[in-house]
Each structure stands twice: as C-alpha cells, then as structure tokens.
C-alpha cells in the first residue's frame, strides 16, 4: 500500500543534517511518544541508532515542520481516506460497497523457535566479519545496520529467546519497514481500516484482471467507478484464482501477519505481488535453479517453492535473518550461511561471487534503492551467472540519500551492454512499476 510518509531515504537526509540554530517547536498537549514512534518508523530507527534522543526531541526539531503524524488518523471521504496515495487504487475505493475487516494474527511461538533462532545467530555471525562495510552502510537501507538495538544485540550476544520474540511479531514491527507492511501500517490499519481494506481489494481485483478472471474496465466505455457489487467476489473466489495461478494463494501464519481473511487464513496485501510474480515466472519456464537478488522477507521464495527447484536468496545479512526465520518457520527446506546446502539457500549478498550458475535471476523492488556502483555490480554479475533476468522495479529516480539518486534498471542494463530486452510491460499489481525480461547477449 502506498502511504503518504517520508521514505527511509528522506529520514536519512534529516539524520545527517544538523539542528544547530533551529528553535524547537512546542509539543502538542496530546503528544504521545510511543504512538509517534509507531507512526514514524525512521524516527524509531534513528533513536535506536543514537542519532536523536527521543520522540519529543525529533518532533520539536523536525516533526511539526515535516507534518509528521503524532495521533491516530481518521479516514476522510477523499480517495485513499487521506491516508493512502490515490495511485494505490486502480479504481476509487468507493467501488467496493462492503469492505472486509482487517484481521491481525497474534504472534505464534513454537517449540522450534529457540533452535531456529540459534541457527540464524550462527549464520549471522559467520558473515558478520566478512561483509564489505561500504556496501552495507550506503543507500536507503543503511539505517538497518545502525538501528534495531534489541535485534542486533540479540544477534551479537547470542540471545535466541529475545531474537525469537522479535521475529514472532515481524510483520507488525518496524523490522519489516520497507520490506512488508510493518508497525506503522499496522497502527494505521487498526485506527483507519477502510483505506487498507480497499487497497487489499484493489490488489485482489488487479490479480483477477491479470489472470483473465475479471474484465478490465475502460474509462472510455461506461462508468469506470461504478460500484462493483457482487462481481468481484465471483471473479476472485480462491478456487478460481488458485486454478489459474497453479498454486495455493495462502500465506503461512508466521511473524503475526495482518490482512484480510481469504481462503484458509489471513492473506496480507503484499502476498498478491509475490503470487503474481511467481505466476509470471512460471509462464516463462520451469527454471530448476533460481537466484533472487534481494529477497525481502522471503515471500517470493514461498510462492515459487516447487519439488526439485533450487532457490537461492542473496541479500544483506540483516535481511537474511528475517528471510531465514520466515521460510524455516513456514516449513521449507532451508540452509543458511555456513550450513550444508538445502533446496532453499539464504545467503549474504557477496556470495554472488561464487562460481555457480542459475537458470534465472530475479530482482523485485530493490535494485533502484542500492548505491549506483552496487547496482551496476549486480547487473554485471547477473549477466555472468544467469542467461535470463527478470526485473520488477520502479523508475522514479528519486533522491536516495544526499549522495545519489535511485538508479533506473534499463539505464544500468544499457550501460552494461551485455543484455537484450525480451519484453517490457507495466506491472499489473502496482502503478509506477515495470516488469522486464532480459536475456544475456
């Protein structure tokens, strides 16, 4: 869901600025520090990183002037309820007369938690001293190497219990910020659920349209925003969608997900994009060996699981921990760094230099956020290790940090010179995104 909040990159810019000479603003009488941190993930990360002292200090120096929320929102009558950007929706959310409730899963501790957490700690430690510092401390995700003191403390000190407690609430915590919905979105969805339910329905409709189960409306032919009545429910029945996808549209009860009850359980909104990408990749071929550059929390790996397929995720060590937890708790055959290899491998990003080849390389929504030199390295290395490259990314070229802007994948590919583009299409699930298939020359 597109949400009107400063990006992590924006947060890094004010973190690096200086407040000298700036007169603090007064605090509102109803200011609640905990709620302010719920609603502003980058501020919470900055406090954990020691960049700013408190929620109160941030609001007085920056928050009021930036228009930061400090109290629960109330959805308005405007498109997106004044909470979600209008481009979140293919159709105005008033076209859904009966919005489903948002459901929140509770953390689900299990007897395997300590064992899984110890494996994650060992894997993280195995690569902690090998990570090239520059690549992990630049770009939009630099704050992940600095904040989250409880998370990093559990990894450093080997506290499996603390780590498991944090990861059992992954999707409703700031650990998921920028990867899935996270604590800010969960807070907003509790206080103003309608825009979130409408966004979920919009993704379901987009998937139904992509699969050919629902017709696409035309603004040139009839009423584009007329209420959908009962048509969506018919086109989007789980059995019909799963028959077209070729796999179950289900999400494991791991990490306290939140979304709408659909089929057998709660389906988070971000699951739609992963399911769609898995379906598109399935149309391209069977691909026995797949590598994903930047695997999020492991959602695409979940939907691409197949007997006989070898799947490798390459990502930051921080994110490897989240991926390992999600996929192991979901019951997949997973190996971590330093372990004997399994069907799904979760490895730090520098393992891309291994002498290995794959049938397909995938990147979804992360190359633009990397430092330009890092992104160019990936493009060159992908060409060497895989004959096909699937990219699903935005091309806004927005400011990344003070040092550089986001990169654009076609520009990187053109500069590399070793690819030919097989297809380029708008991404069905999200406005502003492009899906492309490249082949090695």
Secondary structure, DSSP 8 states (H G I E B T S, - for coil): --BSS--HHHHHHHHHS--TT-------TT--HHHHHHH-HHHHHHHHHTSSS-HHHHIIIIIHHHT---S-----SSGGGGTB-GGG-SS-GGG-SS----EE------TTHHHHHHHHHHHHHHHHTTS-HHHHSSSTTGGGGTS-HHHHHHHHHT-HHHHHHHHTTGGGSGGGBTTBSHHHHHHHHHH-HHHHHHHHHHHHHHHHHHTTSS---BTTBS-TT---TTHHHHHT-HHHHHHHHTS-----S-S--EEEEETTEEE-THHHHHHHHHHHHHHH---SEEEEES-TTSHHHHHT--TT-EEEEEE-HHHHHHHHHHHHHTT--EEETTS---SEEEEEGGGGGSS--BSEEEEES-GGGS-HHHHHHHHHHHHHHBSEEEEEEE----B-SSS-B---HHHHHHHH--EEEEEEEE-TTSTTEEEEEEEE-
